[in-house]
Amino acid sequence: MSTESILIALIVGGIGGWLAGLIVKGSGFGIVGNIVIGILGALLSSWLLPQLGLGFDAGNALITSILYAMVGAIIVIVLLSLVRRAR
């Protein structure tokens, strides 16, 4: 994996995680946490959404990647908040 693609994954993950943090209030994990959650969310949603028949294409690869990261990060944040509450 090239340095450029790693940087793009970090930026897309950060934007997706940040947007998810805005949508799911009260579950902020800081900038590093949002980047990690965004990247994990992008991986999760890029596998899960097509399996469910819910894949989408925004016409622009960057926008689609950010949307996938955001949707996946929302799922991860909700799951993490449920685990926090269980404790």
FENSUL-V809705 format. One record per helix or strand of 3 or more residues. SS is the DSSP state (H for helix, E for strand). FROM is the first residue (numbers start at 1). LEN is the number of residues. Records with the same first field share a line. If there is no record, write none. Layout:
BEGIN
SS->FROM-LEN / FROM-LEN
END
This chain:
BEGIN
H->3-21 / 30-22 / 61-26
END
